């Protein structure tokens, strides 16, 4: 059984290390993610280490909310993953980065819902104005990956 409730992949003409630096720098998410407008590290954390915590700021139309996140995997150039909580753990987000032979990389973004569907639907509707979180995540992943590609490739050319 696949635990992922939404996922997508894209090839990016930038190195795995460059892309990892972008996806693991949560303070820069506002520049390329579809829903997160920004984030900041908490508890003295300054970068992506397992156990590091950050707060993410999100927006959907006039709805704005914050989530508390904990890094669960940080393997430079390969994998960045974090668990999201809003009162209780709600989601797991993962970026898998696979280098390709030409120096580019394949990036897969995945998310898993950690709450029962009924709880997720009610919480997301009230908090964020989102009736179908899984469907929204599928659309957002496609937009986020395209924006990540544009951002990473522009930086690689600079």
N, C-alpha and C positions, 0 to 999 in steps of 0.2 A: 504494500500500500504506500502510495506517495504522500508524504506529510506536507508537501509544499502546496499552498493554496493559490499561488500565483508565481509565475517565473517568466523570464525572457533572456535572450542572449543577443550579443552584437559583437562584431569584429571592430577593433579600434586600432588605427595606425599610430600607435604609441607603445612604448615598452610596458611590460607587466609591472615593472618597478614604478614607472610614472603613473600608471593607472591606480596602482595600490596606494600611492601617496595621496591621490585625490579621494578615493573612496574611504580611506581611513582617517582623513582630515575632516572630522564632522563639523568643524567650525566653518568650512567652506561649502557645506551642502546647499545653502541658499542660492549659490551661483548656478547649480545645474539640476537639482532635484525637482520633481513635479509638485510636491506637497510641503516639504520641509523648507522653512524660510531661514533657518539658522540653528545653531547649536553652540553650547559651551560646555567645556569640561568641568567636572565637579570634584570636590574632595582633594584638590591638589593635583589631579591628573592633568597632564599637558599633552598627551598623545595616546595613540592606540596601543594599549597593553591589556592583556586579559585581566578582567576585574575592574578596569577603568570605568568610571561612570560619567555620563553627560546628560544634559537636559536638551531636548530638541523642541524647537518651536515650529508649529505647523499651521497651515491655513487652507480653508476651503471656502471660497467666497467670503462672507462676513464672519464665518466661524473661525475662531483662533483657539488653539489649545497647546499645551505643553505635555511632553511625555518624558519619563525618566528611563534612561537606557544604561545597560551594562554590557561591556565588551565581553564576548564569550569565545572569540577566536581572533587572533592577530598574527598571521603568518605572512611577513612581508613578501610582496610580489605574487602571492598566491591566494590568500583568503582573508576576508574581514567579515566578522559576524557580530551582531549584537541583539540582545533581548530588550524589548520595549515593554514598559509597564505604565499603566495609568490606574492606580489603586492596586490592581493585580497584574501579573504578567499577561500581556495581550498578544504579542507577536514576536517572531524571530525573523531577522533580516540577514541575508547573506550575500556577499559578493565573492564569486569564484573567478579567478583570473588564470587563464592558461596561455602561456607564451606560444606563438606560432613560429614557423621556420623563418619567416621573413622579418622577424623582430617586432611584429605587431603582437596583439593578444586578443583572445576571445574572452569576453566578460559575460558572466551569467549572474543575474540578480534574481534572488528567490526570497519568498516570504512564507511563513507558516503562521496560521492563526492558532493561538494558544488557549483561546476560550471557546466554549461551546457556541455554535452558530447563533442561537437565540440571544445569548448574552452579548455577543459581538454586534449583532444587528441593533439591539436596543441601545447599547453604549455608544456606538458610532452614530446612530441617528440623533441622539440627544446631544452628544459632545461635538460632533463634527458635521452634522447635517448630511451624513452619508448613509443611505439605506442599504446598499450592497457593497460592503467593504472589500470582499474578495474580487468582485468585478472591477471596482475602482482601482484596486492594487494592480490588476492585470493591465489596465489602461495606463496607469501611472508608471509602471515598470517600463513599458514601451517608450513613453515620453522621456523618462529619466535616463534610460540608456542612450537614446538619441542625443540628448543634451550633454551627457557625459562624454560621448564620442566627439561631439563638436568642441567641447571644452578641452579635452585631452589632446586632440589633434592640433588645435590652435596653439596650445602650450608646447607641444612637441616641435612645431614649426618655428616657434619663437627663438 
